[in-house]
Amino acid sequence: MRNSPIRWALPVLVVVDLAVLFLRNRYWIGVWPETGAAAQVPAYLLGIVGAGAAAWSAGAPQRHGLEEQLRAARVQPVVSEAHRLHATVIVLLIPYLIGQAAAFAVTARTLPPGVHLWLGYLLLGLFAILLSVALGWACGQLFGPVFAALAAALGFLFLTALLDRVGFVVISGRPEVAVDPLPLALRLGSVVALLLVLLWLSVAGVSGRARRRAWVLVPAILPLVAVMFSTNVVADRKPPGNKVTCVQGSTALCIWPEHEKYLPQIRALSARIDLLPGAFVRPPRINEVGLLKTRYIGPDGKEYLGYEEGPPIFYILEGSPWSYAGDIGTAITASTFGFQDIQACDWQKVTSSDEPRLWAVGAWLEAFLAGGGSLDYHTNAPAQMQQAWAKGRAVAGNPSRADQFRWAEGEVNDLRGRYCQPGR
């Protein structure tokens, strides 16, 4: 530990870890899976530093010209190298575990359910750190001491960017998914086996023969690559069954138990649904995604498991009220206008002048359900659609709720009368 090249950077790494945890966003507070996911994100930044430090430490004997002395020492070279490798891992784990402990303490104050989901993400971050050390140690053994650290740091940065593009870097821990223990165990086992192979290579020193023997890394790395690209470490969870949490009203709004922190907001939104004019048709139930999956037959005649035949769904994305207000508003709009009822309504004949009116009603409903305020997302939708949305949100900004309801009910009745059969 006293000779680890990154020991002096330890305070800086702790600050970086906590800064990434608390300054990136804070919607994760109070939800265990989101807490675990947010606290493991800094592991990738720590890994960039750790890869370079591991390469620098692995190349220390060659850099100082101590190969012969180490081979002649009473302590086996593999033991000496194992000490340096363990020291690198421990120094990287200190800021990571401090960040995890801080995140745990902040969320534990409210005692939400699902603490076991946090543990999976903690171990996922541990895998990222071990992967960075393995990459750095391999660079330190294979390359010259001058370029090894830089190559390792840039290599892990490139690897992280590549994994992020293919969806392997987890930045959110939504309740409908969780870390799968089996793929995670396979990844941890594969990277530990790779580290053991790297230590075994040190027995032969750094001679030319050892460099040739380093090709053994290829079959050692292949299992890790195969495990990473053939498994999904984050998978869909089983529905909670009767443990689901629902807010009853004219429409039942059901959420995951782990999302209990959003119950006050969901209750307020449910109350606003109850206030809607009678022209709006409310679905009997709307589920948060993942709560209930149904079997249905697709267009190809095959059976699938999804949400098509069940209640409509909504997402709670990064704690945004606009995310679930938009999804719930879309479900109510679809039920109101009968978009799926092709027997009673023919929306294929909607005119170019009436289509923006549909968009405006949807935008008004979204803004009304969200409880007002400014949008927290951006869109690159066509200009005509954005103009219609702006009109609907302008109506939602009218301080007179009676005027809002009069406009919305008039638009719904007129549009439905044009394209749906009487009584729909």
C-alpha positions, 0 to 999 in steps of 0.5 A: 500500500505504501508503494502504490502509485495512486495512493497520493491521489486517494483524496482526489479520487474520493472527491471525484467519486462523491462529486459524480454521485451527487452532482450528476443527479439526485433522483436516485435518493430513496430508491434502492436499485437507483441508488446502487446504479448511481453509486457504481457509475464512478467505478468507470472513472476510477477504472481509467485511473486504475488501469494506468496505475495498474500498468505502472505498478506491473511494469515497476520491476522492468522500469527499475531494473530489478528483474534479476533481484526479484527472481533471486529473492526468497519471496516468489515473484508471483507473491511480490506481484500479487502484493502490488496488484492487491494494493492497486485494487484496494486503493481503487476500492476505498473511494468506490466503497466510500461513495457506496456507503454515502449513497447507502446512508442517504437512501437508508434514512427512508427505509424503502423496500428492495435493499437487495437490489442495491447489492447487485449494482455494488458488485457490478461496479466491483467488476468494472474496477477489476476489469480496469486493473486486469487491463492495466496489468496486462499492458504493464506486462506486455508493453514497455514501461514508458507507454504502458500506463498511458496505453492502459488508461486510454484503452479502458477509456475506449473500452468504456465508451465502446461498452456504453454504445452497446448498452453494457454500461449501466447508468440507471437502476429502474425497478423493472430490471435488476442485476442477474446473479448468474451473469454477474458471477460469471463475469466476476469469476472470469476477470478473477481468473484473468488476474490469476493468469497475469500473476502466473505470467510474472513467474517467468519474468520479463524476458523475451521468452516471457513475452512470447508466453504472454500469448497465453493471455489470448485464451485467458481473455476469450472466456471473459469476452464471451461471457460479456457479449453472450449474457445480459447482466441486467435483466427484467425482474419478475412481476411483484404480484400482490405486492404491487402498490396502487393508488385507487381513483377513477383510474388505478395507478400502480407502481413498483413497491421500490418506487414508494417515494413517488406515492405523493406525486402519484396520488396528486396526479390521480386526483387530477385525473378524477377532475377531468371532464366527463368527455375523457374516458379513463382506463380502469388501470394503468401500470408502471412498466414491468408490473404485469406482462401478458401473452399475446399472438404477434402478427407473425402468429407466434406467441410473445410476452409483453404489454399489448393485451394488458393495461396501458403502461407508464415509465418513471424516468429519472424522477421526471413528473413529465415522463409519467404524466405524458405516458398516462396522458397518452393512455387516457387520450387513446381510450378517449378517442378510441384509436384502437377501436377500428370498429367504432372510429376511423382515424385514418381519415383525419384531416390535416387541420384536425390532426394538430387539434389532437396533438394540442389536446394531448399536450394540454392533458400532459401539462395538466396531469404534470401539475404545471411547470416547465417542460424538463425534456427536449424534442426534435419533433416537426414544427407543425407538431411543436406548434400544436403542442405549444397551443395545448400547453398555453391552454394549460397555463390559463389560470381558469380551470373552468375555461381549460375544461370547457376548451378540452371537452369541446375539442374532444366532443367535436373530434370524436363526433367527426371520426367515431360513431355516435355513442362512442 
